[in-house]
Amino acid sequence: MEKILYIDCFSGISGDMMMGALLDAGLDIDYLSKELDKLGLKGYRIKKSNVMAGIISAVKFDVEITIKQAERNYTDIKALIINSSLTEDVKKASLDIFESIAAAEAKIHGTGIADVHFHEVGAVDSIIDIVGTAIGLYKLEIEKVFSGPVPLGSGNIDTSHGKLPVPAPATLEILKGVPVCGSDFNFEVTTPTGAGIVRTLARGFEKIMDMEIESIGYGAGSKGISGQSNSRNSSLPNVLRILIGNRVKKEEKIKKGHSCDIVMLSTNIDDSSPEVLGYTMEKLHEQKAVRDAWLEHIYMKKNRPAFKLSVICDLKEEAAMAHIIFKETSTIGIRREEIDRYCLERKTEKIQLPYGEVEIKTARFDGKEMNSSPEYESCRVLAKKTGKPLKEVYRDAILFFPRNRP
C-alpha cells in the first residue's frame, strides 16, 4: 500500500491553511512545536484553535510573534534550515519549497535568487508554515502528495512592494505548468507560500483518486471565520481540505489480481478481405505489447456483414498498435477505451516427459495455485519432433505435471 495525501484546495491554499489541515488530520501540535524548536528561531508562539468556517468545523493555525524579527533573504533561510537538527527529509522538502518561491521572486523582481528578500515569505510565520508542513508530512509518513486544480482568486492585496493584483505575480510565476482555475472569490485565496507548497510537493494534479481514506483535515483561512468579516462573494467556506489514506500500488494490484495501464482498441471493418484481416491479426499477435486480439462477426448498417477487430494492449504502446491497424486494414477510425482488469499471477514451469520437455503455465491468487495448463507452442514443437499426436502430448503433460514439478 502507498500512503498518500490529497490536497483538495477548492478554496485555495496558504501556509496556515495547510498547517491547520495537517493538525486537524492528526498531526500533534506538541510534536510539531518540539521539531520546530530545532530551527533555533526565537520570539514566536504557535497556536491551534477550533473555529467554524461557515458550517464546517476547522482548525485555525496561527503564529504569534513576541519579539521583532530580522528581515531574512533566501540565503539566510537556507542556512537556518541546513544548520538545524531537523531530519534530512524535512530539510529537503523545506528547502525545495523555499527554492521554488525564491526563483519566482527573483524573476519577478529581476534579482539573483541568493539575494531575494522575501519580506512576507521571509517572516517567521511563513518559515514556520513551510517547515511545519514538511514536518507534518514526515510525521504522518506520507509517501506521495497529489492535488486538485488551484483556484486563483481576484481583487488586490497590500504588500511590502505596494498594492498588487490578485493573484500576486509571484503566485502566478510559481504556478506555471500547474492546472489552475478561476473562481468567484474576490480576495487572495492562494498565497505564494501556498503555491510553493502545492507546486513543490504534488506529484500530480487530478481529481480525487481511488483511495482508502484514513483521516480528513480542514484548515481554516482568514476569511469567513466566525467573529470575522467576510468580504467574499463566494458561498464556499474558506478552508483547505486534505485527505490522507492508502492507495494500492500498481505492482500490488497485479499481485492481488488487479492489473491496469491497458487499453482496448476496436474498429468495425466491412471492406477488407478475410486474408487481409488474418494477416493483420498475425502482425498484432507478434507484438509484445498486445495482451490479446480477436475478430468478431457483426452486422453493420444496412445489414452488411462485417468484422469487429479488438486489441488489448499496453497503454504506452497504443499508438504503435493503432498504426498497424491503419496500415494493414481499410479502417478510417479506431475506438479506444482505457480499462482495468482482474488477472491472476502467472508463472511458466518446465516439466520433463519420457520423450521430451514441455512448458506448463500456472496461475495463482494470494499464493494459492488456481489452475494450470500446457503451453501450446511447446506441446506443438514436441509433437512434431516425436511424431506423437498433439492431443497425447497435452494429455501426458497434464498427467505428469503434479508429480514432475521442478
C-alpha positions as CSV (number, residue, x, y, z in Angstrom):
1,M,0.0,0.0,0.0
2,E,1.1,3.6,-0.6
3,K,0.2,6.3,1.8
4,I,-0.9,9.5,0.0
5,L,-2.1,12.9,0.9
6,Y,-4.6,14.6,-1.5
7,I,-4.9,18.5,-1.3
8,D,-8.5,19.4,-2.1
9,C,-7.9,23.2,-2.5
10,F,-11.4,24.2,-3.6
11,S,-11.0,27.4,-1.6
12,G,-7.3,28.0,-2.3
13,I,-4.2,27.2,-0.2
14,S,-2.0,29.2,2.1
15,G,0.7,28.1,4.6
16,D,-1.5,28.5,7.6
17,M,-4.4,26.6,5.9
18,M,-2.1,23.7,5.2
19,M,-0.8,23.6,8.8
20,G,-4.4,23.7,10.1
21,A,-5.4,20.9,7.9
22,L,-2.4,18.7,9.0
23,L,-3.2,19.4,12.6
24,D,-6.9,18.5,12.0
25,A,-5.8,15.3,10.2
26,G,-3.8,14.0,13.2
27,L,-0.5,15.9,13.5
28,D,0.2,16.5,17.2
29,I,0.9,20.1,18.0
30,D,3.3,19.3,20.8
31,Y,5.4,17.2,18.5
32,L,5.3,20.0,15.9
33,S,6.5,22.5,18.5
34,K,9.4,20.4,19.6
35,E,10.5,19.8,16.0
36,L,10.2,23.5,15.1
37,D,12.5,24.3,18.1
38,K,15.3,22.6,16.2
39,L,15.4,25.6,13.8
40,G,16.6,27.8,16.7
41,L,14.1,30.6,16.0
42,K,13.1,32.8,18.9
43,G,10.3,35.2,19.6
44,Y,7.2,33.3,18.5
45,R,4.4,31.0,19.7
46,I,2.3,28.6,17.7
47,K,-1.4,28.3,18.4
48,K,-4.1,25.8,17.3
49,S,-7.8,26.7,17.7
50,N,-11.0,25.1,16.6
51,V,-13.2,27.5,14.5
52,M,-16.3,27.4,12.3
53,A,-15.8,28.3,8.7
54,G,-19.4,28.6,7.6
55,I,-20.9,25.3,8.7
56,I,-17.6,23.4,8.7
57,S,-15.5,22.8,11.8
58,A,-11.9,23.5,11.0
59,V,-8.6,24.1,12.7
60,K,-7.0,27.6,12.6
61,F,-3.3,27.7,12.9
62,D,-1.6,31.0,14.0
63,V,2.0,32.1,14.6
64,E,2.1,34.8,17.2
65,I,5.3,37.0,17.1
66,T,6.5,38.0,20.5
67,I,9.7,40.0,19.6
68,K,10.7,41.9,16.5
69,Q,12.2,39.7,13.8
70,A,15.0,40.5,11.4
71,E,14.4,40.5,7.7
72,R,15.8,37.4,6.0
73,N,16.7,36.6,2.5
74,Y,16.9,33.2,0.8
75,T,20.5,32.7,1.8
76,D,19.6,33.3,5.4
77,I,16.7,30.9,5.4
78,K,18.6,28.2,3.6
79,A,21.4,28.4,6.2
80,L,18.8,28.3,9.0
81,I,17.3,25.1,7.7
82,I,20.6,23.4,6.8
83,N,22.2,24.1,10.1
84,S,19.2,22.8,12.1
85,S,18.9,19.3,13.6
86,L,15.8,18.5,11.6
87,T,15.7,15.2,9.7
88,E,17.2,15.2,6.2
89,D,13.8,14.6,4.6
90,V,12.3,17.6,6.4
91,K,15.2,19.8,5.4
92,K,15.0,18.7,1.7
93,A,11.2,19.3,1.4
94,S,11.5,22.7,3.2
95,L,14.4,23.9,1.0
96,D,12.7,22.7,-2.2
97,I,9.6,24.8,-1.3
98,F,11.7,27.9,-0.5
99,E,13.7,27.5,-3.6
100,S,10.6,27.4,-5.8
101,I,9.3,30.6,-4.2
102,A,12.7,32.3,-4.3
103,A,13.1,31.5,-8.0
104,A,9.8,33.1,-8.7
105,E,10.5,36.2,-6.7
106,A,13.9,36.6,-8.3
107,K,12.3,36.5,-11.8
108,I,9.6,39.0,-10.8
109,H,11.9,41.5,-9.2
110,G,14.9,41.0,-11.6
111,T,17.4,39.9,-9.0
112,G,19.6,36.8,-8.2
113,I,17.9,34.0,-6.2
114,A,20.5,34.2,-3.4
115,D,19.7,37.9,-2.8
116,V,15.9,37.6,-2.8
117,H,14.5,39.4,0.3
118,F,11.3,37.5,1.0
119,H,9.6,40.2,3.2
120,E,6.2,38.4,3.8
121,V,7.5,35.0,2.9
122,G,10.7,35.6,4.9
123,A,8.7,36.3,8.0
124,V,8.8,33.8,10.9
125,D,5.2,32.7,10.3
126,S,5.9,31.7,6.7
127,I,9.1,29.8,7.8
128,I,7.0,28.0,10.4
129,D,4.3,27.2,7.8
130,I,6.7,25.8,5.3
131,V,9.0,23.8,7.6
132,G,5.9,22.8,9.7
133,T,4.3,21.3,6.5
134,A,7.4,19.3,5.8
135,I,7.4,18.1,9.5
136,G,3.8,17.1,9.2
137,L,4.3,15.0,6.0
138,Y,7.3,13.3,7.6
139,K,5.5,12.5,10.9
140,L,2.3,11.3,9.1
141,E,4.5,9.1,6.9
142,I,3.2,10.5,3.6
143,E,4.8,8.9,0.6
144,K,3.2,11.0,-2.2
145,V,1.2,14.2,-2.4
146,F,-1.4,14.9,-5.1
147,S,-3.7,18.0,-5.6
148,G,-6.7,19.2,-7.4
149,P,-6.6,22.3,-9.7
150,V,-5.6,25.5,-7.8
151,P,-8.1,28.5,-7.7
152,L,-6.6,31.9,-8.0
153,G,-9.0,34.5,-6.5
154,S,-9.2,38.1,-7.6
155,G,-9.0,41.7,-6.4
156,N,-5.9,43.2,-5.0
157,I,-3.6,42.9,-1.9
158,D,-1.4,45.2,0.0
159,T,2.3,44.0,0.2
160,S,5.7,45.4,1.1
161,H,6.0,46.2,-2.6
162,G,2.8,48.2,-2.6
163,K,-0.7,47.2,-3.9
164,L,-0.6,44.2,-6.2
165,P,-3.3,42.4,-8.2
166,V,-4.6,39.0,-7.1
167,P,-3.3,36.5,-7.9
168,A,0.1,38.0,-6.9
169,P,2.8,38.0,-9.7
170,A,4.9,35.6,-7.6
171,T,2.0,33.2,-7.2
172,L,1.4,33.1,-10.9
173,E,5.1,32.5,-11.6
174,I,5.2,29.6,-9.1
175,L,2.1,28.0,-10.6
176,K,3.4,27.9,-14.2
177,G,2.6,24.5,-15.6
178,V,0.1,23.7,-12.8
179,P,-3.6,23.4,-13.5
180,V,-5.4,26.4,-12.1
181,C,-9.0,27.6,-12.3
182,G,-10.9,30.9,-11.9
183,S,-13.3,31.4,-9.0
184,D,-15.7,34.0,-7.7
185,F,-13.5,34.7,-4.6
186,N,-12.8,38.5,-4.5
187,F,-9.7,38.1,-2.3
188,E,-6.4,36.2,-2.3
189,V,-7.2,32.5,-1.9
190,T,-3.8,31.1,-3.0
191,T,-0.7,32.8,-1.5
192,P,2.9,32.5,-2.7
193,T,3.6,30.2,0.3
194,G,0.6,28.0,-0.6
195,A,1.5,28.0,-4.2
196,G,5.1,27.0,-3.3
197,I,3.8,24.1,-1.1
198,V,1.4,22.6,-3.7
199,R,3.8,23.2,-6.7
200,T,6.7,21.6,-4.9
201,L,5.1,18.7,-3.2
202,A,2.3,17.5,-5.6
203,R,3.3,14.6,-7.9
204,G,0.2,15.2,-10.0
205,F,-2.9,17.4,-10.3
206,E,-6.1,15.4,-10.8
207,K,-9.5,14.5,-9.4
208,I,-9.6,12.7,-6.1
209,M,-8.2,9.2,-6.9
210,D,-9.3,5.8,-5.7
211,M,-8.0,5.5,-2.1
212,E,-8.9,4.2,1.3
213,I,-9.4,7.3,3.4
214,E,-7.8,7.2,6.9
215,S,-8.2,10.8,8.0
216,I,-9.5,14.1,6.8
217,G,-8.3,17.6,7.8
218,Y,-9.8,21.0,7.4
219,G,-7.5,24.0,7.7
220,A,-9.2,27.4,8.1
221,G,-8.2,30.5,6.2
222,S,-8.6,34.1,7.5
223,K,-11.9,34.9,5.7
224,G,-15.4,33.9,6.7
225,I,-14.4,32.6,10.2
226,S,-16.9,33.1,13.0
227,G,-16.5,36.5,14.5
228,Q,-14.6,37.9,11.5
229,S,-15.9,39.9,8.5
230,N,-16.5,38.0,5.3
231,S,-15.8,40.2,2.2
232,R,-16.2,37.5,-0.4
233,N,-18.9,36.8,-2.8
234,S,-18.5,33.0,-2.9
235,S,-20.6,30.8,-0.8
236,L,-17.8,28.3,-0.3
237,P,-16.1,28.2,3.1
238,N,-12.6,29.5,3.2
239,V,-11.0,26.2,4.2
240,L,-8.4,23.8,2.8
241,R,-9.3,20.1,2.9
242,I,-6.8,17.3,2.8
243,L,-7.5,13.6,2.6
244,I,-4.9,11.1,3.9
245,G,-5.2,7.4,3.1
246,N,-3.8,4.4,1.2
247,R,-3.6,3.8,-2.5
248,V,-2.7,0.4,-3.9
249,K,0.4,0.5,-6.0
250,K,0.3,-1.0,-9.5
251,E,2.6,-3.8,-8.6
252,E,0.5,-4.7,-5.6
253,K,-2.7,-4.6,-7.8
254,I,-1.1,-7.1,-10.2
255,K,0.0,-9.4,-7.3
256,K,-3.5,-9.3,-5.8
257,G,-5.1,-10.0,-9.2
258,H,-5.8,-6.5,-10.4
259,S,-4.0,-5.0,-13.4
260,C,-4.3,-1.6,-15.1
261,D,-2.5,0.6,-17.6
262,I,-4.0,-1.3,-20.5
263,V,-6.2,0.0,-23.4
264,M,-8.7,-1.7,-25.7
265,L,-8.7,-0.6,-29.4
266,S,-11.6,-1.6,-31.6
267,T,-12.8,-1.0,-35.1
268,N,-15.6,-2.2,-37.4
269,I,-14.5,-3.3,-40.9
270,D,-16.7,-4.2,-43.8
271,D,-14.4,-3.7,-46.8
272,S,-11.2,-5.7,-46.0
273,S,-10.8,-9.3,-47.1
274,P,-10.5,-12.2,-44.6
275,E,-6.9,-12.7,-45.9
276,V,-6.0,-9.1,-45.0
277,L,-7.6,-9.4,-41.6
278,G,-5.9,-12.7,-40.9
279,Y,-2.6,-11.2,-41.8
280,T,-3.3,-8.2,-39.6
281,M,-4.1,-10.5,-36.6
282,E,-0.7,-12.2,-37.2
283,K,1.1,-8.8,-37.1
284,L,-0.7,-7.8,-33.9
285,H,0.0,-11.1,-32.1
286,E,3.7,-10.7,-32.9
287,Q,3.8,-7.5,-30.8
288,K,4.9,-7.9,-27.1
289,A,2.6,-5.1,-26.1
290,V,-0.5,-7.0,-27.3
291,R,-2.3,-8.9,-24.5
292,D,-5.0,-10.2,-26.7
293,A,-6.5,-9.6,-30.2
294,W,-9.6,-11.1,-31.8
295,L,-12.2,-10.8,-34.6
296,E,-16.0,-11.0,-34.3
297,H,-18.6,-11.4,-36.9
298,I,-21.0,-8.4,-36.8
299,Y,-23.7,-6.8,-38.9
300,M,-23.3,-3.1,-39.6
301,K,-25.9,-0.6,-41.1
302,K,-28.0,-1.9,-44.0
303,N,-27.3,-5.4,-42.6
304,R,-23.8,-5.5,-44.1
305,P,-21.8,-8.4,-42.8
306,A,-18.5,-7.2,-41.3
307,F,-15.8,-7.9,-38.7
308,K,-15.1,-6.2,-35.4
309,L,-11.4,-6.2,-34.7
310,S,-10.4,-5.7,-31.0
311,V,-7.0,-5.4,-29.4
312,I,-6.0,-5.2,-25.8
313,C,-2.5,-3.7,-25.4
314,D,-0.2,-1.8,-23.1
315,L,-1.2,1.9,-22.8
316,K,2.2,3.1,-23.7
317,E,2.2,1.2,-27.0
318,E,-1.3,2.0,-28.2
319,A,-0.2,4.4,-30.8
320,A,2.0,1.8,-32.4
321,M,-0.8,-0.8,-32.4
322,A,-3.2,1.8,-34.0
323,H,-0.6,2.4,-36.7
324,I,-0.5,-1.3,-37.5
325,I,-4.3,-1.4,-37.8
326,F,-4.4,1.7,-40.0
327,K,-1.6,0.4,-42.2
328,E,-2.9,-3.1,-42.7
329,T,-6.6,-2.6,-43.0
330,S,-9.1,-0.3,-44.7
331,T,-10.5,1.2,-41.5
332,I,-10.6,5.0,-41.1
333,G,-11.3,5.2,-37.4
334,I,-10.4,3.3,-34.2
335,R,-12.2,3.5,-30.8
336,R,-10.1,3.4,-27.6
337,E,-11.0,2.7,-24.0
338,E,-8.7,2.6,-21.0
339,I,-9.6,-0.4,-18.9
340,D,-8.7,-2.2,-15.8
341,R,-8.7,-6.0,-15.5
342,Y,-8.5,-8.7,-12.9
343,C,-5.8,-11.3,-13.6
344,L,-4.0,-14.0,-11.7
345,E,-0.3,-14.1,-11.0
346,R,1.2,-16.2,-13.8
347,K,4.3,-18.4,-13.9
348,T,5.6,-20.8,-16.6
349,E,7.3,-24.0,-15.5
350,K,9.1,-26.7,-17.5
351,I,8.5,-30.4,-16.9
352,Q,10.2,-33.5,-18.3
353,L,8.0,-36.1,-20.1
354,P,9.5,-39.5,-21.0
355,Y,10.0,-38.3,-24.6
356,G,10.8,-34.6,-24.1
357,E,10.3,-31.3,-22.3
358,V,7.1,-29.1,-22.3
359,E,6.1,-25.9,-20.5
360,I,3.1,-25.6,-18.1
361,K,1.5,-22.2,-17.3
362,T,0.2,-21.9,-13.8
363,A,-2.0,-19.2,-12.3
364,R,-2.0,-18.2,-8.6
365,F,-4.1,-16.0,-6.3
366,D,-2.7,-14.9,-2.9
367,G,0.0,-17.6,-3.3
368,K,-2.6,-20.4,-4.0
369,E,-2.5,-22.2,-7.3
370,M,-5.8,-21.8,-9.1
371,N,-5.3,-23.6,-12.4
372,S,-2.6,-24.9,-14.8
373,S,-2.5,-25.7,-18.5
374,P,0.2,-26.9,-21.0
375,E,1.6,-24.2,-23.3
376,Y,0.5,-24.9,-26.8
377,E,3.7,-23.9,-28.6
378,S,6.0,-26.2,-26.5
379,C,3.5,-29.0,-27.0
380,R,3.3,-28.4,-30.7
381,V,7.1,-28.5,-31.1
382,L,7.4,-31.7,-29.1
383,A,4.5,-33.3,-31.1
384,K,6.3,-32.5,-34.4
385,K,9.6,-33.7,-33.1
386,T,8.3,-37.1,-31.8
387,G,5.5,-37.7,-34.3
388,K,3.0,-38.1,-31.4
389,P,-0.5,-36.6,-31.8
390,L,-0.8,-33.2,-30.2
391,K,-3.6,-34.4,-28.0
392,E,-1.4,-37.1,-26.5
393,V,1.3,-34.6,-25.6
394,Y,-1.3,-32.4,-23.9
395,R,-2.7,-35.5,-22.0
396,D,0.7,-36.6,-20.8
397,A,1.7,-33.0,-19.8
398,I,-1.4,-32.8,-17.6
399,L,-0.9,-36.2,-16.1
400,F,2.8,-35.8,-15.4
401,F,2.7,-32.2,-14.2
402,P,1.7,-32.7,-10.5
403,R,4.5,-35.2,-9.8
404,N,7.2,-33.8,-12.0
405,R,7.4,-30.3,-10.9
406,P,10.9,-28.8,-10.5
